Every structure is written in structure tokens, then in C-alpha cells.
Amino acid sequence: MTVGEKPFAGKVAVITGASRNIGKAIATELVNKGAKVIIGDILDSEGDVTVRELNDLAGDQVAAYIHTDVTKYSNNAALFQLAEKQFGGVDIAIFNAGIGSNANTMFMPLDDEMDERMMAVNTTAVIKGNKVAMLHLAKRNGGVIINMASAAGLRGTPAVGIYCASKFGVVGWVRSCGIYNAVCNVRVNAVCPTFVETELADALGNAGDQDPFATLVEKSPKAKVETVIETVLKFIQEEERNAQTLVVLPDGVISDYDQPNPFPESLSKNYPEYLASVQTYSKEAIAYYRKRLAEARERYGI
């Protein structure tokens, strides 16, 4: 393979939940395109196997694994610090770890741990990981963060209500991160697949308790893992994409999903002072967040 066929040569990616399935497929594609990868997961034996396969594939040390509980700041920090130590820095951060079990909880027992677990892994852990990643990418003078959300984060259904809430949270977070491209050249985006050909779709189907949604999931067309990978590559390579969501659909379709405008043009015209204040804020906020970034990096020690 020639240098021209290795577009990510010299790039380093950190990927959570990459011991198997979608995360592993993404890691393999990035290595094939010249990147080095650090994998964080809780599936240690599978993670070790994946890293050996990637290193064998490349014929070089291009991958490393570390046990990572994404809900813990200490584990996220260790994950990115390993990338610094092993490969010199981070250019791409992909937060793929997530769970789908117990996604329909409205009439399930009032179990604090069960409900908090979904939000902790799917939403809060993404925020924690993004905060750590932002500091490391800023040190590298920029890069891209890609969060694995879901089409369920754009349109709700009672069958997987708490899962929808967790993924709506990821989408809301991503749409709130647009300013950081101007602050420190870091873009933040979200991949939003429909059902994909992995066991997560089975988990969401709640087949164990005869939920009719399981039949719907079984009969639903599934997006291919290859299309998810294509979407990830678009976010890495197309630098104009920032604070965006791309929906991954069956039959290889990738669709832009624009966020709604809470202030229609007709309404906005009636509030010129507000529009002026928005423009002022946009300018002042960049300087404000650059100062906060510098403080955060000093506190973190990077």
C-alpha cells in the first residue's frame, strides 16, 4: 500500500468500546489507513486479542489496550495518557462504548442502580471522556471527537425510552460543542445509526420479556457496520463538519440531520436587540473559553 493510500499515517486515535463489534471494525479501518490506535474497554481478554490482531495486521506496534471504565475520570485520563506515552499524542477520539440492556424501564422496578447505569455509561461517560479528550487534542493543536449516538437520540419511542433519553443527551452535548473549533481547533460530532447488524439491536429489542418491540426490531432493516465506518471517516476527513449529526440508515444511506431552530426568522426579526447580543456573545465567548481552556490544561498538567 502506498503512502497515498494511508491517509491517516502519523495520526493517533483513541477508541472506547473497541474490543469487538463496531468499535473493533473502526479500529481496524483506521489501522488499515495508517493510524495508530489505543483501545479502552472493560472486555480485557477480547481487547488484548483485538490489539494482537491489529499489530499482526500492520506488522508493527500500532495498537495498545488498557482496561477502561468510561464512567470514571481516572480511567479516561489513563486511556489518553497511554496514547501520549505510547504514540506521542492524540488526533482522533471516538467514544463508542455504550449499553442497550434495560432500555424500557417505565414499568420496571424502581431500581436506582439500573436506571442510573444507562445514563452513566451512555451519556455522562461521553461527557467525561470528551472533557479529557479536549485537553489532549488541544495540546496537539486540534483534532476531532466523534461520539456514537443513535437515531434514537433524534426521535423517541416508549419501547426504549431511557435509551432514547441517554442518546438525546449525547446529541444535545454535541450540538453544544460547536464553539470549540474556534477555541482550539477541535471538532465534535455524533454518529446516529439506526439498528445496526450487532447484538445491541437484540438487547434493545427486550426479547426476553415478550415485548412486541422485539418483533419490530427483528423485522427492521439494519444498517451495515461498513456504513457506520464510512460515517466516522467523513467526520474525520471533512473538516467543515462540526457539531453535526449524521444518521446511518440501511442500504448504505448517510443522512444529515439539521438541528431545529428555536427562533424562526419571522420571530427573530421582532427582537433585533437579541440578535445583536447573540453576535456579541459569539465573539466574546471564544476569548472566554480560550482562557478557561488554558486554566483547565494547567490544572490537568498538560
C-alpha positions in Angstrom: 0.0 0.0 0.0 1.4 3.4 -1.0 1.7 6.5 1.2 -1.3 8.0 -0.7 -3.4 5.1 0.4 -2.6 5.7 4.0 -4.4 9.0 4.7 -4.1 8.6 8.5 -0.4 7.9 8.6 1.0 9.7 11.7 -2.4 10.1 13.3 -3.3 8.6 16.7 -6.8 7.5 17.6 -8.3 6.7 21.0 -11.4 4.5 20.8 -13.6 3.3 23.6 -15.6 0.1 23.4 -13.4 -1.2 20.6 -12.7 -4.7 21.8 -15.4 -6.0 19.4 -18.2 -5.1 17.0 -18.4 -1.6 15.7 -15.5 -0.2 17.7 -13.2 -3.0 16.6 -14.3 -2.5 13.0 -13.5 1.2 13.2 -10.1 0.5 14.8 -9.2 -2.0 12.1 -10.1 0.5 9.3 -8.1 3.3 10.9 -5.1 1.0 11.2 -5.5 -0.1 7.6 -5.4 3.6 6.7 -2.1 4.2 8.6 -3.3 5.3 12.1 -2.2 4.0 15.4 -4.9 3.2 18.0 -5.4 3.0 21.7 -8.4 0.9 22.7 -10.2 1.3 26.0 -12.8 -1.3 27.2 -13.8 -3.5 30.1 -13.6 -6.6 28.0 -10.0 -7.3 28.7 -9.4 -10.7 27.0 -11.2 -9.5 23.9 -9.3 -6.2 23.9 -6.0 -8.0 24.1 -6.9 -10.3 21.2 -8.0 -7.3 19.1 -4.8 -5.5 19.8 -2.7 -8.5 18.8 -4.7 -8.9 15.6 -4.1 -5.2 14.7 -0.4 -5.4 15.4 -0.1 -8.5 13.4 -2.1 -6.9 10.6 0.3 -4.0 10.5 3.4 -5.9 11.2 4.3 -3.3 13.8 3.3 -1.9 17.2 0.3 0.2 16.1 -2.2 -0.7 18.8 -2.4 -0.9 22.6 -5.1 -1.8 25.1 -6.0 -0.5 28.6 -8.9 -1.5 30.8 -11.2 1.5 30.8 -14.4 2.1 32.9 -15.6 5.0 30.9 -17.7 6.2 33.8 -14.6 7.1 35.7 -12.5 10.3 35.1 -9.4 8.4 36.3 -9.9 5.7 33.7 -10.5 8.2 30.9 -7.3 10.1 31.9 -5.3 6.9 32.0 -6.6 6.0 28.5 -5.4 9.2 26.9 -2.2 9.3 28.9 -1.3 5.9 27.5 -1.8 7.4 24.0 0.6 10.2 24.9 3.2 7.7 26.3 2.8 5.1 23.6 2.4 7.2 20.5 3.1 10.8 21.4 -0.4 12.3 21.4 -3.9 12.1 20.2 -5.6 13.4 17.0 -8.9 11.4 16.9 -11.1 10.4 19.8 -14.0 8.1 19.2 -16.4 7.4 22.1 -18.2 4.2 21.1 -18.8 2.5 24.4 -22.4 2.1 25.3 -25.1 -0.3 26.6 -28.6 -1.2 25.5 -30.0 -3.5 28.1 -32.9 -2.4 30.3 -33.8 0.3 27.8 -37.5 0.2 28.5 -37.8 0.9 32.3 -41.1 2.8 32.8 -42.9 -0.2 34.4 -39.9 -2.0 35.7 -38.9 -2.0 39.4 -37.9 1.4 41.0 -34.2 0.5 40.8 -31.8 3.4 41.2 -28.8 1.5 40.0 -30.5 0.1 36.9 -31.7 3.5 35.6 -28.6 5.4 36.6 -26.4 2.9 34.8 -27.9 3.6 31.4 -27.3 7.4 31.7 -23.9 6.9 33.4 -22.5 4.8 30.5 -24.3 6.3 27.5 -24.3 10.0 28.4 -22.3 11.1 31.4 -19.3 8.9 30.4 -19.3 10.6 26.9 -19.2 14.0 28.6 -16.4 12.9 30.9 -14.4 11.4 28.0 -14.9 14.4 25.8 -13.6 16.7 28.5 -10.4 14.7 28.9 -10.1 14.3 25.1 -10.5 18.1 24.6 -7.4 18.8 26.7 -5.2 16.3 24.9 -6.4 17.3 21.4 -5.8 21.0 22.3 -2.3 20.1 23.2 -2.0 18.6 19.7 -3.3 21.9 18.2 -6.6 20.3 17.2 -8.4 17.2 16.2 -11.8 15.6 16.1 -14.0 14.0 18.7 -16.7 11.6 17.4 -19.4 10.4 19.7 -21.5 7.3 19.0 -25.1 8.4 19.5 -28.2 6.9 17.8 -31.1 7.6 15.6 -33.0 7.0 18.9 -31.3 10.3 20.1 -33.3 12.2 17.4 -36.7 10.5 17.7 -38.1 9.0 20.8 -40.1 5.7 21.2 -41.5 4.3 24.5 -40.1 0.9 23.9 -36.5 2.2 24.6 -37.4 5.4 26.4 -34.4 5.6 28.7 -32.0 4.6 25.9 -33.5 7.5 23.8 -33.0 9.9 26.7 -29.4 8.8 27.0 -28.7 9.3 23.3 -30.7 12.6 23.2 -28.2 13.7 25.8 -25.3 12.9 23.6 -26.8 14.8 20.7 -27.5 17.8 22.9 -23.9 17.7 24.2 -22.5 17.6 20.6 -24.7 20.5 19.4 -23.4 22.5 22.4 -19.7 22.0 21.4 -19.6 23.9 18.1 -17.6 26.8 19.6 -14.5 24.7 20.5 -13.5 24.5 16.8 -12.8 28.3 17.0 -11.4 28.0 20.6 -8.8 25.2 20.0 -9.4 23.7 16.6 -11.3 20.7 18.0 -14.4 19.5 16.2 -17.1 17.4 18.0 -19.7 15.4 16.1 -22.1 12.5 16.5 -22.8 9.3 14.5 -26.5 8.4 14.8 -27.1 4.8 13.5 -30.5 3.1 13.2 -30.4 -0.5 14.1 -27.1 -2.0 13.1 -26.1 -5.6 12.5 -24.8 -6.2 16.0 -26.2 -7.7 19.2 -27.0 -4.3 20.6 -30.2 -4.4 18.4 -31.1 -7.6 20.2 -30.6 -6.0 23.6 -32.8 -3.1 22.7 -35.5 -5.5 21.5 -36.1 -6.7 25.0 -37.0 -10.1 23.6 -36.7 -11.8 27.0 -40.0 -10.3 28.3 -42.1 -10.8 25.2 -42.0 -7.1 24.4 -43.7 -6.7 20.9 -40.9 -4.3 20.1 -38.6 -7.3 19.7 -40.6 -8.4 16.7 -40.3 -4.9 15.2 -36.5 -4.9 15.7 -36.2 -8.4 14.2 -38.1 -7.3 11.1 -36.5 -3.9 10.8 -33.8 -3.3 8.1 -30.4 -3.0 9.6 -27.6 -0.5 8.8 -24.3 -2.1 8.0 -21.2 -1.7 10.1 -19.4 -0.6 6.9 -21.8 2.4 6.6 -21.0 3.4 10.3 -17.3 3.3 9.4 -17.9 5.4 6.4 -19.7 8.0 8.5 -16.8 8.0 11.0 -14.4 8.6 8.2 -16.5 11.5 6.9 -16.3 13.2 10.3 -12.5 12.7 10.4 -11.8 13.8 6.8 -14.4 16.5 6.1 -13.2 19.4 8.3 -16.2 21.6 7.7 -18.3 19.1 9.8 -18.6 20.4 13.3 -21.3 20.0 15.9 -23.2 17.9 13.4 -25.2 14.7 13.5 -25.2 12.2 10.6 -27.8 9.4 10.6 -26.7 6.0 9.4 -29.5 4.3 7.5 -30.0 0.9 5.9 -28.9 0.4 2.3 -25.7 2.5 2.8 -27.5 5.8 3.2 -25.9 8.6 5.3 -28.2 11.5 6.0 -27.6 14.9 7.5 -29.9 15.8 10.4 -30.1 19.6 11.0 -30.9 20.8 14.5 -34.2 22.7 14.8 -34.1 26.5 15.0 -35.9 27.6 18.2 -36.2 31.1 16.8 -37.8 31.2 13.4 -36.8 34.0 11.2 -40.2 35.7 11.5 -39.8 35.8 15.3 -36.2 36.8 15.3 -36.9 39.9 13.3 -39.0 41.2 16.1 -36.1 41.0 18.6 -33.2 42.9 16.9 -31.5 43.5 20.3 -31.4 39.8 21.0 -29.8 39.1 17.6 -27.2 41.7 18.3 -26.5 40.2 21.7 -26.0 36.8 20.1 -23.4 38.2 17.7 -21.6 39.9 20.6 -21.7 36.8 22.7 -20.3 34.7 19.9 -17.2 36.9 19.7 -16.7 37.3 23.4 -17.3 33.6 24.2 -14.3 32.4 22.1 -11.9 34.5 24.2 -13.6 33.4 27.4 -13.3 29.7 26.6 -9.7 30.0 25.4 -8.9 31.4 28.9 -10.9 28.6 30.6 -9.1 26.0 28.4 -5.7 27.3 29.5 -6.8 27.1 33.1 -8.1 23.6 32.6 -4.9 22.4 30.9 -2.7 23.9 33.7 -4.9 22.2 36.3 -4.7 18.9 34.4 -1.0 19.2 33.9 -0.8 19.0 30.1 
